[in-house]
Amino acid sequence: MTISDPYQKSHYDDVFSDENKRQFEHHYPNQTHLLMHQLSDHPLLSLDALATLSATLPASSVEYNLGDLPIGIAAQDVPHNQRTIADTIRQIDKSQSWAVLKNVEQITAYHDLLHQLLGELSASITQSTGTILRPQCYIFISSPKSMTPFHFDPEHNILLQLSGQKDMIVFPPDDPRFAQWEAHEHYHRGGHRNLPWDDSFLEHGTLQSLSPGDAVYVPVMAPHFVRNGDVPSISLSITWRSEWSYSAADTHALNAVLRKFGLNPTPPKAFPATNMMSATAWRIMRKLKLLG
């Protein structure tokens, strides 16, 4: 790690052990896997601190709703809990809700925490997928038994469990049985992340049971859902993009246009293969506003 590296190790103790860093390097970026962390008692991540944080964030950085949901639900059908975000968090033991604070790195203290975490892993990330792009940080606060429905995300993601227990069930990212290519294409043209669910999927998922001190890496666009345990839960998610993730996303966006013309385009190639030809074509079309 050089002096110019923006993710240098901070003066705080390491959150990930050397063994966990080796585990991460071995599995990244294709395979979901468990890690351990030393972050559960951080003062920035207490319930009171998060309630205070929620009131300082812009409305676009806060999402919350009732948490007792089915595994599969359309975005427009998710019900609001009729509370403020701060009250939802402070009363999370009885508000029957799910909340996420987005892009908390816009607050200096949380920005520094995100960069500390990425600093411990940056060497493994950059040697595999190149420069860390668009680092972001999210915090999830969930009532007992709440559900994060079946969905996928475009980022590389590590979810760190801070309090409570939850189960995450993760599915392979490049298997159209669980997320058809048309669903990827729809998402990358502005559609929602939630996916259709079928109970037959369940036997094919990888169960990751998380307690305080556990973390899980989730690959780019790996479908997953999360069910909270019997007590309130707090989790921290650190995410980043890579040029590979962007080129795969742009290929999906191009394929959505090609499919509109009756073609059956080839899906993006899995890492470490590149998708730069199709991604470049999409970027040229977007720049010239030839999107159709």
WORA-V946934 format. One record per residue. N is the residue number from 1. OMEGA is omega as a letter, one per 30 degrees, with the letter a starting at -180 (none if undefined). Layout:
N	OMEGA
N	OMEGA
This chain:
1	a
2	a
3	a
4	a
5	a
6	a
7	l
8	l
9	l
10	l
11	l
12	l
13	l
14	l
15	l
16	l
17	l
18	l
19	l
20	l
21	l
22	l
23	a
24	a
25	a
26	a
27	a
28	g
29	a
30	a
31	l
32	a
33	a
34	l
35	l
36	l
37	a
38	a
39	a
40	a
41	a
42	a
43	l
44	a
45	l
46	a
47	l
48	l
49	a
50	l
51	l
52	l
53	a
54	a
55	a
56	a
57	l
58	a
59	a
60	a
61	a
62	l
63	l
64	a
65	l
66	a
67	a
68	a
69	l
70	l
71	l
72	l
73	l
74	a
75	a
76	a
77	a
78	a
79	l
80	a
81	l
82	l
83	l
84	l
85	a
86	l
87	l
88	a
89	a
90	a
91	a
92	l
93	a
94	a
95	l
96	a
97	l
98	a
99	l
100	l
101	a
102	l
103	a
104	l
105	l
106	l
107	a
108	a
109	a
110	l
111	a
112	l
113	l
114	a
115	l
116	a
117	l
118	l
119	a
120	a
121	a
122	a
123	l
124	a
125	a
126	l
127	a
128	a
129	l
130	a
131	l
132	a
133	l
134	l
135	a
136	a
137	a
138	l
139	a
140	l
141	a
142	l
143	l
144	l
145	l
146	a
147	l
148	a
149	a
150	a
151	l
152	a
153	a
154	a
155	l
156	a
157	l
158	l
159	l
160	l
161	a
162	l
163	a
164	l
165	l
166	l
167	l
168	l
169	a
170	a
171	a
172	a
173	a
174	a
175	a
176	l
177	a
178	l
179	a
180	a
181	l
182	l
183	l
184	a
185	l
186	l
187	a
188	l
189	l
190	l
191	a
192	a
193	a
194	a
195	l
196	a
197	l
198	a
199	l
200	l
201	a
202	a
203	a
204	a
205	l
206	a
207	l
208	l
209	a
210	l
211	l
212	a
213	l
214	l
215	l
216	l
217	l
218	a
219	l
220	l
221	l
222	l
223	a
224	l
225	a
226	l
227	a
228	l
229	a
230	l
231	l
232	a
233	l
234	l
235	l
236	l
237	l
238	a
239	l
240	l
241	l
242	l
243	l
244	a
245	l
246	a
247	l
248	l
249	a
250	l
251	l
252	a
253	l
254	a
255	l
256	l
257	l
258	a
259	l
260	l
261	l
262	l
263	l
264	a
265	l
266	l
267	l
268	l
269	l
270	l
271	g
272	l
273	a
274	l
275	a
276	a
277	a
278	l
279	l
280	l
281	l
282	a
283	l
284	l
285	a
286	a
287	a
288	l
289	l
290	a
291	l
292	none
